[in-house]
């Protein structure tokens, strides 16, 4: 079976297999018109279960044929202009090239002796991102698996930097529209559910700083410790950006760690037209960025950045076999590259040990397209959302919640002849499910004020206003059919 290992003896076999695999996927991307086939779990599960994993096919072409049946034919394709659901982006070609390289070489970014130049590339990209944010010369960070891990690590650092060891006294402040990973992180960090204080939002779904100031003052008066304020730069549902300068001022006044969750809004860092929407982010103590959202990178490609590199020590643990504590040899020359004799082990900064060289995807993207090229793509989808809002606001069939700052639209089908809110909820939910089952488009759902709403998350520059209008027509058709059937039954 050694012939299946990737080495100098099997280079030609590797080349043929990868070429065939790329051809298959490329053909799928070129010919698949719908984002989904509508297959159900009950239909697909028996096909997957019937595969005998103890009887290998022994041939890559045969395995690819089989993969068509169990995956490729029925995959959800984010590159489709009518995939409008979650924060999943189509990916740029240079990033896919980087993915192919990093998977084959298989570097592990935990220690220098497993990665060499990969470590330096990741560090360079962290420095580049920190400069874009404006965190200052002492900044640092590390790539992560995604926004949830980044938020967890940022709040871990905040907990360790807090001025108390009594966990019961610690409080985290975030808006009612913040990501659920804030609550999850609080639990994982040993804080109770009451540790997260939810701050109300205004009509634009942005944190109310007056309410934040009142809660911070109440916290202090009760002898509690404000551990962190989490500002969101791009909420998952609405794409809203909290008032960062005002939050930074309050965080400084109350000596509280300021974390900015910019998992979604980080694309503004390279936007030629909208960078100002992130004004104030430079005051943060830590920042979450998800390149695999608004930088159009394949999953995973994310990072957590910190203003003060020294705070990353809270994630540092040593193992003799991996990253032993630094020792100084008498007369040993310093390492080159400005590292002052140290061994640059990224595991010293990370919650992970073994870690993919995901930074290479972003590196290749910037080297081929440039930052402005990526930013222009993000500006396009934000422009599309603005045009989509105009469509929805002018359509009497729909109620749209807020004018978007980024690229999400939350709306609700409102029939003229029906006033029962529960029945309208059911119609919207049915329309989403029916649309998904048809495979013609994929949209997301959420709740606003306890009522069922639908959501477009626009991250595909190939999507047009014509696509949006067509999907709105399909939704209305499904909702009207549902209401017609149910009103007949009710009568």
ABEGO torsion letter per residue (X at the ends): XAAABBBAAAAAAAAAAAAAAAAAAAAAAAABABABAGBBAAAAAAAAAABBAABBAGBAAAAAAAAAAAAAAABBBAABAABABBBBBBBBAAAAAAAAAAAAAGBBAABAAAAEAAAAAAAAAAAAAAAAAGAEAABBEBBBAEAAAAAAAAAAAAAAABABABAAABBBBBBAABBAAAAAAAAAAGBBAAABBBBBBBAAGBBBAAAAAAAAAAAAAAGBBBABBBBBBGBAAAGBBBBAAAAAAAAAAAGBBBBBBAAAAAAAAABAAAAAAABGAAABABBBBBAABAAGBBOBBBBBBBABAAAAAAABBBBAAABBBBBBBBGBBBBBGGAGGBBBBAAAABABBBBBBAAAAAAAAAAAAEAAAAAAAAAAAAAAAAAAAAAAAABAABBBABBBABABBBBBBBBAABABAAAAAAAAAAAAAAAAAAGABBBBBBBBGGBBBBBBBBABAABBAAAAAAAAAAAAAAAAAAAAAAAAAAX
